[in-house]
Amino acid sequence: MNRTTASRGTRRLMALTAATAVAALALAGCSAGDAGDEGPVEITFWSWLPDIQKTVDLFEDAHPDITVKVENVGVGVDEYTKIQNAVDAGSGGPDVAHMTYDAIPNFALTGALADLTKYGGEDIPDTFLPGVVSLVQRGDAIYGVPQDFGPGVMYYRADIFDELSLAVPTTWDEYAAAAEAIKASSPDRNITFIDPGLVDAAYMGLWQLDAKPWSVEDESTVSIDLGSDEATRWADYWTGLNEKGLLLESTMGADEWFRQMGDGQIATWIVGAWGLQALTGNLPDNAGLWRVAPQPQWEAGGTATSQFGGSGTVVLEQSKHKEAATEFAMWLNSDPVAVESLKNDQGLLPTTNAAWEDPGFVDEEIEYLGGQQARQIFAESAQNSVTGWQWLPFQPYVGSVYKDTVGAAISGKTSITDGFAAWQERIVEYAEEQGFTVE
């Protein structure tokens, strides 16, 4: 992706969709314990969020015995590589780290992350939305505090739909019909874009269809199936739109992509709810042109949704101050003062039950979206997110080979189903090389 755009919206977009390529990690050494947590302690927090110090300052004001040293060591793969190096060395890592949900299983499986239920995080299941708790949980252990998430929605250009007297599509069949009408109105207009490198688009589609492209049977056995009827349905649908020339090939987050979004070449964006921050931060002149609607459904009357993006706050097993680190991670993501700061200063979507039970938050009118009460749609999507989605213990690798397999089919306007077959072959080969049994 193009990382030159300096605005916060773009940096946030990059952080949420950053692909990682972390290899299997060595088992972390034993910690020296938390004996020093009774008195003043300093913990180190690795995060790529640009203004996180504002929220950290609020924590320190309320917790004078805990000092938090914030370090930005890079986004996604850059941070994870440094964490891996620290785990291999047995020291040198942070106490707390910002980590996307798809990367957490990598580190949890090998013992690199602390089970927070042992250090003050036992209330996580009662505090946060079930759909995000499941992303940081393995059995009874919880390896992170949910920070933000991306319930799936569809942003759309209301001006284009109104001009063409098009109803906002509620099903994928209606979406395909709208794609034809939008392209017919102008060769420069497209229902949406397709990005050969955006593995999150496939994740989001497979998740909504409950395709279960992979599952973790136990610590040494995984199942891979990208040839199921559900996976094929998603692949064939987008192959059809792509072969007809109804999609604009573009790289999400690049300067050119934002320009295309802004000038109406892209009429819809299927993404996590956090996309609103990317729009407001990068396309302020589009205020009033965009609206949000639920994800289109595969069957009329359906409600199934999925998620796109999101991250948690983890504590490393090698930390000598795991109780203080857990206290910070919990406060950062659940205290009302912190939640408000993250929402206002970072544009993050809260993950607490309390936030989504607050009418003042859910019913707020979003001026950028023409006064729409957008969070009502976000909340509905969060409630209807298909349960049971899993991340593989080596998910970053899965994402890293998407462009060379599925992406090649997208760019060549050939069968995405064939691209899925090539993708599966690479995943299986890698899993077996890492010692997993593949079913």
C-alpha positions in Angstrom: 0.0 0.0 0.0 1.0 3.6 -0.5 2.0 5.0 2.9 2.8 8.6 1.8 -0.5 10.2 2.9 0.3 11.9 6.2 -3.2 12.3 7.6 -4.4 10.5 10.7 -7.2 8.8 8.7 -4.7 7.2 6.3 -2.3 6.1 9.1 -5.3 4.5 10.8 -6.3 2.8 7.6 -2.8 1.5 7.1 -2.6 0.2 10.7 -5.9 -1.7 10.5 -5.1 -3.5 7.3 -1.3 -3.9 7.6 -0.3 -7.4 6.5 2.3 -9.2 8.7 4.7 -12.1 7.9 5.7 -13.4 11.3 7.1 -16.9 11.4 6.4 -19.5 14.2 7.8 -18.2 17.5 10.0 -19.8 20.0 8.6 -20.4 23.5 9.1 -17.4 25.7 11.3 -17.8 28.8 9.8 -17.7 32.3 9.2 -14.2 33.8 10.8 -13.0 36.9 7.3 -12.4 38.3 5.4 -9.3 39.5 7.0 -8.8 42.9 7.7 -5.1 42.1 4.2 -4.2 41.3 3.3 -3.2 44.9 5.4 0.0 44.6 6.0 2.5 41.8 6.7 0.8 38.5 7.4 1.8 34.9 5.9 -0.2 32.0 6.7 0.1 28.3 3.9 0.3 25.8 4.5 -0.3 22.1 1.8 1.3 19.9 1.6 2.8 16.5 -1.4 5.0 17.3 -0.2 8.6 16.6 -1.8 10.4 19.5 -2.0 7.7 22.2 0.1 9.7 24.6 -3.0 11.9 25.3 -4.8 8.9 26.7 -1.7 7.6 28.5 -1.4 10.9 30.3 -4.9 10.5 31.6 -4.0 7.0 32.9 -0.9 8.3 34.7 -3.0 11.1 36.3 -5.3 8.5 37.8 -2.5 6.0 38.6 0.5 7.9 40.1 2.3 4.6 41.0 2.4 3.4 37.3 4.5 5.2 34.7 3.9 4.3 31.1 6.7 4.7 28.5 5.2 4.9 25.0 7.3 3.7 22.1 6.3 3.5 18.4 8.6 0.9 16.9 6.6 0.5 13.7 3.2 -0.5 12.3 2.1 -4.1 12.1 4.9 -6.4 10.8 7.6 -3.9 11.9 6.4 -4.1 15.5 5.7 -7.9 15.4 9.2 -8.6 14.1 10.7 -6.7 17.0 8.4 -8.6 19.4 9.5 -11.9 17.9 13.2 -10.9 18.3 12.5 -10.1 22.0 10.7 -13.4 22.5 13.6 -15.3 21.0 16.1 -13.4 23.2 14.0 -13.8 26.3 14.1 -10.1 27.0 13.9 -6.7 25.4 10.2 -6.6 24.6 7.5 -4.2 25.9 5.3 -5.0 28.8 2.2 -4.0 26.7 1.8 -4.0 22.9 -0.8 -3.0 20.4 -1.6 -6.0 18.2 -4.2 -6.7 15.5 -6.5 -9.6 16.1 -5.2 -11.8 13.3 -1.7 -11.7 14.8 -2.6 -12.6 18.4 -2.8 -16.4 17.8 0.8 -16.4 16.5 2.1 -15.2 19.8 -0.5 -16.8 22.1 0.2 -20.3 20.7 3.9 -20.3 21.6 3.5 -18.8 25.1 4.7 -15.3 24.2 1.6 -13.6 25.6 0.3 -13.6 29.2 -3.1 -15.1 30.0 -4.7 -11.9 31.4 -7.2 -13.8 33.5 -4.3 -14.5 35.9 -3.3 -10.9 36.4 -6.6 -9.0 36.8 -8.3 -9.5 33.5 -10.9 -12.0 34.6 -13.7 -9.5 34.0 -12.9 -9.1 30.3 -15.8 -11.4 29.1 -18.3 -9.4 31.1 -16.9 -6.0 30.1 -16.5 -6.3 26.3 -18.7 -7.4 23.4 -18.8 -11.1 23.0 -18.0 -10.9 19.3 -14.6 -9.3 20.1 -13.8 -11.2 23.2 -13.8 -14.4 21.0 -11.0 -12.9 19.0 -8.6 -12.7 21.9 -9.6 -16.0 23.7 -8.3 -19.5 23.4 -10.3 -21.9 25.7 -10.4 -20.3 29.1 -7.4 -18.1 28.5 -7.6 -14.5 27.3 -4.6 -13.1 25.6 -5.6 -9.5 25.0 -8.0 -6.7 25.9 -10.2 -5.7 22.9 -9.4 -2.2 21.8 -11.4 -1.5 18.6 -13.2 -3.5 15.9 -14.8 -3.1 12.6 -18.4 -4.4 12.3 -19.1 -4.7 8.5 -21.1 -2.0 6.8 -21.5 -0.4 3.4 -20.6 3.3 2.9 -22.2 4.7 -0.3 -22.4 7.9 -2.3 -25.9 9.1 -1.7 -25.5 11.7 -4.4 -24.8 9.1 -7.1 -27.6 6.8 -6.0 -30.0 9.7 -5.9 -29.0 11.0 -9.3 -29.6 7.6 -10.8 -32.8 6.9 -8.8 -31.2 3.7 -7.5 -32.4 2.0 -4.4 -29.6 1.3 -1.9 -28.9 -2.5 -2.4 -29.9 -4.8 0.4 -28.8 -8.0 -1.3 -25.8 -8.9 -3.4 -28.0 -9.6 -6.4 -29.3 -6.0 -6.1 -25.7 -4.8 -5.7 -24.7 -6.5 -9.0 -27.7 -4.8 -10.7 -26.6 -1.4 -9.3 -23.1 -2.1 -10.5 -24.5 -2.4 -14.1 -26.5 0.8 -13.8 -23.7 2.8 -12.3 -21.3 1.8 -15.0 -23.9 2.5 -17.7 -24.2 6.1 -16.3 -20.5 6.9 -16.9 -17.5 4.7 -17.9 -15.6 6.4 -15.0 -18.0 5.3 -12.4 -17.8 1.9 -10.6 -19.9 0.3 -7.9 -16.7 -0.3 -5.9 -13.0 -1.1 -6.3 -11.1 -4.4 -6.1 -7.7 -4.5 -4.5 -5.4 -7.5 -5.5 -3.5 -7.1 -2.2 -6.4 -6.7 0.2 -6.8 -10.0 1.9 -9.2 -8.4 4.4 -11.9 -8.2 1.6 -11.8 -12.0 1.3 -11.8 -12.5 5.0 -14.8 -10.2 5.3 -16.7 -12.1 2.5 -15.9 -15.6 3.7 -16.8 -14.6 7.3 -20.2 -13.3 6.3 -20.9 -16.6 4.5 -19.8 -18.6 7.4 -17.5 -20.4 5.0 -15.0 -21.5 7.6 -12.0 -21.5 5.2 -9.8 -22.7 8.1 -10.1 -23.9 11.6 -7.8 -24.8 14.5 -8.5 -28.3 15.7 -5.7 -28.3 18.4 -2.3 -26.8 18.8 -0.8 -29.1 16.1 -3.7 -29.6 13.7 -5.5 -27.2 11.4 -8.1 -27.6 8.7 -8.0 -25.7 5.4 -10.9 -25.5 2.9 -11.0 -22.7 0.4 -13.0 -24.9 -2.0 -16.3 -25.1 -0.1 -19.6 -24.1 -1.7 -19.6 -20.9 0.3 -16.1 -19.9 -0.6 -16.8 -20.7 -4.2 -20.0 -18.6 -4.1 -18.0 -15.5 -2.9 -15.2 -16.0 -5.4 -17.5 -16.6 -8.4 -19.6 -13.5 -7.6 -16.6 -11.2 -7.6 -15.1 -12.9 -10.6 -18.2 -12.1 -12.5 -18.2 -8.4 -11.6 -14.5 -8.2 -12.3 -14.7 -9.9 -15.7 -17.5 -7.5 -16.8 -15.3 -4.5 -16.0 -17.7 -3.3 -13.3 -14.9 -2.9 -10.6 -12.1 -0.4 -10.4 -8.7 -2.0 -9.6 -7.2 0.2 -7.0 -5.1 0.0 -3.8 -7.1 0.9 -0.7 -5.4 3.7 1.3 -3.3 5.0 -1.5 -3.4 8.7 -2.5 -4.9 7.8 -5.8 -7.6 5.6 -4.1 -8.7 8.5 -1.9 -8.8 10.7 -5.0 -11.0 8.2 -6.8 -13.3 7.9 -3.7 -13.5 11.7 -3.5 -14.4 12.4 -7.2 -17.1 9.7 -7.4 -15.3 6.9 -9.3 -16.1 4.6 -6.4 -19.8 4.6 -5.3 -19.6 2.1 -2.4 -17.1 0.9 0.1 -17.7 -2.4 2.0 -15.5 -2.1 5.1 -15.5 -2.0 8.9 -17.4 0.8 10.6 -14.1 2.5 11.2 -14.1 3.6 7.6 -15.9 6.7 8.7 -12.7 8.0 10.3 -10.8 7.5 7.0 -13.5 9.4 5.1 -13.7 12.3 7.5 -9.9 12.5 7.9 -9.1 12.4 4.2 -12.1 13.6 2.3 -13.5 16.5 4.3 -14.9 18.0 1.1 -17.2 15.0 0.7 -19.1 15.9 3.9 -22.8 15.2 3.3 -22.3 13.0 0.2 -21.8 9.7 2.0 -24.2 7.5 3.9 -23.9 4.1 5.6 -26.1 1.0 5.2 -25.9 -2.6 6.3 -23.8 -5.1 4.4 -25.8 -6.5 1.5 -27.1 -10.0 2.1 -26.8 -13.2 0.1 -30.5 -14.0 0.8 -33.3 -11.5 1.0 -34.2 -10.9 4.6 -30.9 -12.1 5.9 -29.0 -10.3 8.6 -25.5 -11.9 8.7 -22.6 -9.6 8.9 -18.8 -9.9 9.4 -15.9 -7.8 10.6 -13.0 -6.0 9.0 -10.0 -4.9 11.1 -9.5 -4.2 14.7 -6.9 -4.7 17.4 -6.3 -5.5 21.0 -3.8 -4.7 23.7 -1.6 -7.6 24.8 0.8 -8.2 27.7 4.0 -10.1 27.1 4.7 -13.2 29.2 8.3 -11.9 29.7 7.0 -8.7 31.4 8.1 -8.4 35.0 5.1 -6.2 35.8 2.2 -8.2 34.4 -0.3 -7.0 37.0 0.4 -3.3 36.4 0.5 -4.0 32.6 -2.9 -5.7 32.8 -4.3 -2.9 34.9 -3.2 -0.4 32.3 -4.5 -2.4 29.3 -7.9 -2.8 31.0 -8.2 0.9 31.9 -7.0 2.0 28.4 -9.9 0.1 26.8 -12.7 0.1 29.3 -12.6 3.1 31.6 -15.1 5.7 30.4 -12.5 8.5 30.4 -10.2 6.4 28.3 -12.9 5.2 25.9 -13.9 8.8 25.3 -10.3 9.8 24.6 -9.7 6.9 22.2 -12.9 7.8 20.4 -12.1 11.5 20.1 -8.3 11.4 19.7 -7.9 8.2 17.7 -11.2 7.7 16.0 -11.5 4.2 17.5 -14.8 2.4 17.8 -15.3 1.2 21.4 -15.6 -2.5 22.2 -17.2 -2.2 25.7 -20.8 -3.3 26.4 -21.3 0.0 28.3 -20.5 2.1 25.3 -23.0 0.3 23.1 -25.7 0.4 25.7 -25.4 4.3 25.9 -28.1 5.9 23.8 -26.1 9.1 23.8 -23.4 7.3 21.9 -25.5 5.0 19.7 -28.0 7.7 18.7 -25.6 10.5 18.0 -26.2 12.2 14.6 -23.1 12.1 12.4 -22.8 15.4 10.6 -20.5 14.0 7.9 -23.1 11.4 7.0 -25.8 14.0 6.6 -27.0 13.7 10.2 -27.5 10.0 9.9 -27.5 8.0 13.2 -24.8 5.8 11.8 -23.9 4.0 15.1 -27.3 2.4 15.1 -26.3 0.6 11.9 -22.8 -0.2 13.4 -24.5 -1.7 16.5 -26.8 -3.8 14.4 -23.9 -5.1 12.4 -22.0 -5.9 15.6 -25.0 -7.8 16.9 -25.4 -9.8 13.7 -21.7 -10.7 13.1 -21.4 -14.4 12.3 -19.9 -16.2 15.2 -17.2 -18.9 15.0 -14.7 -17.2 12.8 -11.1 -18.3 13.6 -7.6 -17.0 12.8 -4.9 -19.5 12.1 -1.8 -19.6 14.3 0.1 -18.3 11.2 -2.5 -15.9 9.8 0.1 -13.2 8.9 1.6 -15.7 6.4 -1.8 -16.4 5.0 -2.3 -12.8 4.2 1.2 -12.4 2.8 0.7 -14.8 -0.1 -2.8 -13.6 -1.0 -1.6 -11.1 -3.6 0.5 -13.6 -5.4 -2.4 -16.1 -5.7 -5.8 -14.6 -5.5 -4.5 -11.1 -6.4 -3.0 -12.5 -9.6 -6.4 -13.8 -10.6 -8.0 -10.4 -9.8 -5.4 -8.5 -11.8 -5.7 -10.9 -14.7 -9.5 -10.9 -14.5 -9.5 -14.7 -14.3 -11.2 -17.1 -11.9 -10.9 -16.1 -8.2 -11.9 -19.7 -7.5 -8.7 -20.8 -9.2 -6.9 -18.2 -7.2 -8.4 -19.6 -4.0 -7.0 -23.1 -5.0 -3.5 -21.6 -5.4 -3.9 -19.8 -2.1 -4.8 -23.0 -0.3 -1.9 -24.8 -1.8 0.5 -22.2 -0.5 -1.1 -22.2 3.0 -1.1 -26.0 3.3 2.5 -26.2 2.2 3.6 -23.6 4.8 1.5 -25.2 7.6 3.2 -28.5 7.0 6.6 -26.9 6.9 5.8 -25.5 10.3 5.0 -28.9 11.7 1.2 -28.7 11.6 -1.0 -31.6 10.6 -3.4 -30.3 7.9 -6.9 -31.9 7.5 
